[in-house]
Amino acid sequence: MPRRERQKSPQCMYHVMSRSISEIDLYRSDDDKDYYLKLLKRYKDKYHCSIYSYILMDTHVHMYINTCGADISSFMRSLNTAYVKYYNKKYQRHGHLFGGRFASFIVDNNTYSLTLSAYINNNAKDLPGYRGKEELYAYSSYGIYTGYRDDPDGVVDTDFILKCFSSDKKEAGKKYRAFTESMSSTGIVKEVDDNITRAYTENEYKSEKSYIVRSEKPDDILGKIEKILGEKLSGGSPKKLSEELPEELQAGLTSGLSTSLSVELQTGLSLGISTELRLKYSRETSKVRAFVTYTLRTLCGYTYKQLCQYVGNMSLSGISRLVSEGFRLLKEQVVYRNIFNALIQTS
C-alpha cells in the first residue's frame, strides 16, 4: 500500500518528529546530542530556516521549525543523513538509524503555535529528575526561553513566540514559563500529543513570519546578481549599484569589497555570470561560481542533478563541493552575504 503524500507548502511551519528504530537509542551520550545540535545549526543556516523550539530525547527529537520557504523534506534529509553518517561511524554499525521517515505536521493557527512550543519544552518532564524542573534540561529550548541559559550558537529564534506575551523579553520569559507550566497541568499538551494533526485548526492563522521564494528561475537569479553588482552582461562596464536596493545594502556591498575580491567579481561579471558559471577551470572566478551555484541551489530549489544539467560539464561531487564552498563564502565574507540578502529582498 503506498504511503500517504506529505502535506507541505513553502508558507508552512511544521512540528517535526524523528524517532530511532526500536532496538537502539537515537542519542547514546551527551556528545551525540551536542553533535546533532551542531548539525541543526549548520543546516538551519544553510537552508535559511528558523527553529522556534526543540528537544532531544534519548529515542527521538521534536522540533518546531519555520522553513522560510525551503522544502522540509530536503532540510530533514540533509540533517538526518549527516547524523546517521556520524552515528554509524562512531559506533561501527551500518544500516538504518531512524524508524521510517520523519513525521511532520503543519502549524496553522496561533493557539496551536503556542501550545506546540509548550508541548515540546514540556517533554523533559518524562525524564528522571526533571519533572517540575524542565528548564534545567540542557537539550531543549526551554531554558533559553526562560533565560536560565544562553544560546551562544543561535540555534533558536525565541522572539517569534515571546513577542506573543510581552515586548519586554524578561517579562515575556516569565509569562512564557507560566503558560508552559499551565499547559502541562491542564492536560491540553497531552491532547496535542494524542491528536496533533487536528488540534486547534478552527482559528485562522495570522503571524508576522516570512519566507523566502525558492522557485526563482536560474536565468533570473543570474540577471539579478549582475544588476546588484552593477555590471553589464556583455561588456562589464561599471555603473552605479542598483538604486532599488536599500542604502545599507548598497553601502555594505561597496565596503565589503576588498581589492582582490572586487577584481574577482568584476572578472566574473565581465565574462557574464552565465558564461563564467560554466568555466570549470577558471581560478579567477572560482569563488563567484561557488556563490552562484549555492544561490541557485537555495533560491531555485534545484537538486544537485538539476544543477549538473543547468551548469553542464560538472559531476554531482563537483556541484556538491561548489555548494559547500558557496555556503562557506556566505558565512565568512560580508560582500557575498550582502549580495544574498539583496537577492532575497528583490525576489
C-alpha positions in Angstrom: 0.0 0.0 0.0 1.6 3.4 -1.0 2.3 5.7 1.9 0.3 9.0 2.2 1.8 12.0 0.5 3.3 14.5 2.9 1.4 17.8 3.4 3.7 20.7 2.8 3.9 24.2 1.4 6.5 27.0 1.2 4.4 29.1 3.5 4.1 26.4 6.2 5.7 26.0 9.6 6.0 22.5 11.0 6.1 20.3 14.1 8.7 17.7 13.1 9.5 14.5 14.9 12.2 11.9 14.1 12.5 8.6 16.0 15.1 5.9 16.1 14.4 2.3 15.3 13.0 0.4 18.3 16.1 -1.5 19.4 18.6 1.4 19.8 18.7 4.9 21.2 19.0 7.8 18.8 21.5 9.5 21.2 23.7 7.3 23.3 25.6 10.2 25.0 25.6 13.9 25.5 28.3 14.1 22.9 25.8 12.7 20.4 23.2 15.4 21.3 25.8 18.1 21.1 26.8 16.9 17.6 23.1 16.8 16.5 22.6 20.4 17.7 25.8 21.4 15.8 24.3 19.8 12.6 20.9 21.5 13.3 22.7 24.9 13.5 24.6 24.1 10.2 21.6 23.2 8.2 19.4 25.9 9.7 21.9 28.4 8.4 22.4 26.6 5.1 18.7 26.4 4.3 17.9 29.8 6.0 15.3 28.4 8.3 14.2 29.3 11.8 13.9 26.9 14.8 11.3 28.0 17.3 11.6 25.1 19.8 13.3 21.8 20.1 14.0 18.9 22.5 16.4 16.0 22.1 15.2 12.8 24.0 17.1 9.5 24.0 15.0 7.9 21.3 13.5 10.9 19.4 13.7 14.6 18.6 10.9 17.2 18.4 11.3 20.5 16.5 9.1 23.4 15.7 10.5 24.8 12.5 9.7 27.6 10.0 11.4 26.5 6.8 11.0 30.1 5.4 10.1 28.6 2.0 12.6 25.8 1.9 11.5 22.2 1.3 11.0 20.5 4.7 11.9 17.1 3.2 15.2 18.4 1.8 16.1 20.0 5.1 15.4 16.9 7.2 17.1 14.6 4.7 20.3 16.7 4.9 20.1 16.8 8.7 19.3 13.2 9.3 21.7 11.8 6.7 24.6 13.8 8.2 23.8 12.5 11.7 23.4 8.8 10.5 26.9 9.0 8.9 28.4 10.3 12.2 26.5 7.8 14.3 27.3 4.7 12.2 31.0 5.6 12.0 31.3 6.3 15.7 29.5 3.1 16.8 30.9 1.0 14.0 27.5 0.0 12.6 25.6 0.2 9.3 22.1 0.4 8.2 19.1 2.4 9.2 19.0 4.5 12.4 15.7 6.4 12.0 12.5 4.4 12.2 10.9 5.3 8.9 10.5 8.8 7.5 10.2 11.7 9.9 6.7 12.9 10.9 5.7 16.5 10.1 2.5 18.3 11.0 1.5 21.7 9.7 1.2 24.6 12.3 -1.8 26.6 11.0 -3.1 28.8 13.9 -1.9 30.8 16.8 -3.2 28.6 19.5 -1.5 25.6 18.0 1.7 27.5 17.7 1.9 28.5 21.3 0.7 25.1 22.6 3.2 23.3 20.4 6.1 25.2 21.8 4.9 24.4 25.3 4.4 20.8 24.4 7.9 20.4 23.1 9.5 22.2 26.0 7.5 20.2 28.5 8.8 16.8 27.2 11.6 16.9 29.7 9.1 16.1 32.5 9.3 12.5 31.4 13.0 12.3 32.2 14.1 11.2 35.7 14.7 14.2 37.9 13.3 16.8 35.6 9.6 16.9 36.4 8.9 20.4 37.7 12.4 21.4 36.6 12.1 21.0 32.9 14.0 24.2 32.1 17.2 22.6 33.6 17.4 20.1 30.8 20.3 21.1 28.6 19.0 19.7 25.4 15.7 21.6 25.0 15.0 25.2 24.1 13.0 25.7 27.4 16.0 27.1 29.4 16.7 29.5 26.5 13.2 30.9 26.6 13.2 31.4 30.4 16.7 32.9 30.5 18.1 30.1 32.5 20.8 29.5 29.9 22.2 31.2 26.9 22.1 30.1 23.3 25.6 31.0 22.1 25.3 29.3 18.7 22.0 31.0 18.0 20.0 27.8 17.2 16.7 29.1 18.5 14.6 32.1 17.5 12.7 32.9 20.7 11.4 36.3 19.6 8.6 34.7 17.4 7.0 33.1 20.4 7.9 35.5 23.2 6.5 38.6 21.5 3.1 37.0 21.9 3.4 37.5 25.6 5.2 40.8 26.0 7.5 43.3 24.2 9.8 43.1 27.2 11.9 40.0 26.8 12.4 39.4 30.5 8.7 39.8 31.2 7.8 37.6 28.2 10.1 34.9 29.6 8.2 34.9 32.9 4.8 34.7 31.2 6.0 32.0 28.9 7.1 29.9 31.8 3.8 30.3 33.5 2.0 29.5 30.3 4.1 26.3 29.7 3.5 25.1 33.2 -0.2 25.7 32.9 -0.3 23.7 29.7 1.3 20.8 31.5 -1.1 20.8 34.3 -4.3 21.2 32.3 -3.6 18.3 30.0 -4.0 20.4 26.8 -0.5 19.4 25.9 -1.5 15.7 26.0 -4.3 16.5 23.6 -1.7 17.9 21.2 0.4 14.7 21.7 -2.6 12.4 21.1 -4.0 14.2 18.1 -1.6 16.8 16.9 -2.7 16.9 13.3 -6.3 18.1 14.1 -5.6 20.2 17.2 -6.7 23.8 17.2 -7.4 24.2 13.4 -10.5 26.3 13.8 -8.7 29.7 14.0 -7.3 31.4 11.0 -3.5 31.6 11.5 -2.1 35.1 11.2 1.5 36.0 12.1 4.5 38.1 11.1 6.5 35.1 9.8 8.2 35.5 6.5 9.5 33.0 3.9 12.0 33.1 1.0 10.8 32.5 -2.5 12.5 29.2 -3.5 11.1 28.9 -7.1 13.1 31.5 -8.9 14.3 30.8 -12.4 18.1 30.4 -12.7 18.4 32.9 -15.5 16.5 35.5 -13.5 18.8 34.9 -10.5 21.9 35.4 -12.7 20.5 38.6 -14.1 19.7 39.9 -10.6 23.3 39.2 -9.4 24.7 41.1 -12.3 22.3 44.0 -11.7 23.0 44.1 -8.0 26.8 44.3 -8.6 26.2 47.0 -11.2 27.9 45.3 -14.2 26.6 44.8 -17.8 26.4 41.3 -19.0 28.1 41.9 -22.4 30.9 44.4 -21.7 31.4 44.6 -17.9 31.4 48.4 -18.0 30.7 49.6 -14.4 27.7 51.6 -13.4 26.3 52.6 -10.0 24.7 50.0 -7.8 21.0 49.5 -8.4 19.0 52.2 -6.8 16.3 49.7 -6.0 18.4 48.4 -3.1 18.3 49.8 0.4 21.1 52.3 1.3 22.6 49.9 3.9 22.9 47.1 1.4 24.5 49.5 -1.2 27.0 50.6 1.5 27.6 47.0 2.6 28.3 45.8 -1.0 30.7 48.7 -1.5 32.6 48.5 1.8 32.7 44.7 1.8 34.7 44.6 -1.5 38.4 44.1 -0.9 40.7 44.8 -3.9 41.2 41.2 -4.8 37.6 40.3 -4.3 36.5 43.3 -6.4 38.8 42.1 -9.2 37.4 38.6 -9.0 33.8 39.8 -9.1 34.5 42.1 -12.0 36.3 39.4 -13.9 33.3 37.1 -13.5 30.8 39.7 -14.5 32.8 40.9 -17.5 32.6 37.4 -18.8 28.9 37.3 -18.0 27.7 35.3 -14.9 26.0 32.7 -17.2 29.3 32.1 -19.1 31.5 32.3 -16.1 29.4 29.7 -14.2 30.4 27.1 -16.9 34.1 27.8 -16.8 35.2 24.7 -15.0 38.9 25.6 -14.6 38.7 29.4 -14.1 40.7 30.1 -11.0 40.0 33.8 -11.1 36.3 33.3 -10.8 36.0 30.2 -8.7 34.5 31.9 -5.7 31.8 33.6 -7.8 31.0 30.2 -9.3 30.6 28.7 -5.9 28.5 31.5 -4.6 26.2 31.4 -7.7 25.8 27.6 -7.5 24.9 27.8 -3.8 22.4 30.6 -4.6 20.8 28.6 -7.4 20.5 25.6 -5.0 18.9 27.8 -2.3 16.6 30.2 -4.3 15.7 27.9 -7.2 15.2 24.8 -5.1 17.4 22.9 -7.5 18.7 19.4 -6.7 22.3 18.6 -7.4 21.3 16.7 -10.5 19.3 19.7 -11.8 22.3 21.9 -11.1 24.5 19.5 -13.1 22.2 19.7 -16.0 22.0 23.5 -15.9 25.7 24.2 -15.4 26.9 21.4 -17.6 30.3 19.6 -17.6 30.1 19.0 -13.8 29.8 15.9 -11.7 27.5 15.6 -8.7 30.5 15.6 -6.4 31.8 18.8 -8.2 28.4 20.5 -7.7 28.4 19.4 -4.1 31.8 21.0 -3.5 30.7 24.2 -5.1 27.6 24.4 -3.0 29.6 23.8 0.2 32.2 26.4 -0.8 29.4 28.9 -1.6 27.8 28.4 1.8 31.2 29.0 3.4 31.7 32.2 1.5 28.3 33.4 2.6 29.2 32.9 6.2 32.7 34.3 6.1 32.6 37.2 3.6 30.3 40.1 4.1 30.1 41.0 0.4 28.6 37.7 -0.5 26.2 37.9 2.5 25.0 41.3 1.4 24.5 40.1 -2.2 22.4 37.2 -1.0 20.3 39.4 1.3 19.8 41.8 -1.6 18.6 38.9 -3.8 16.1 37.9 -1.2 14.8 41.5 -1.0 14.4 41.7 -4.8 12.6 38.3 -5.1 
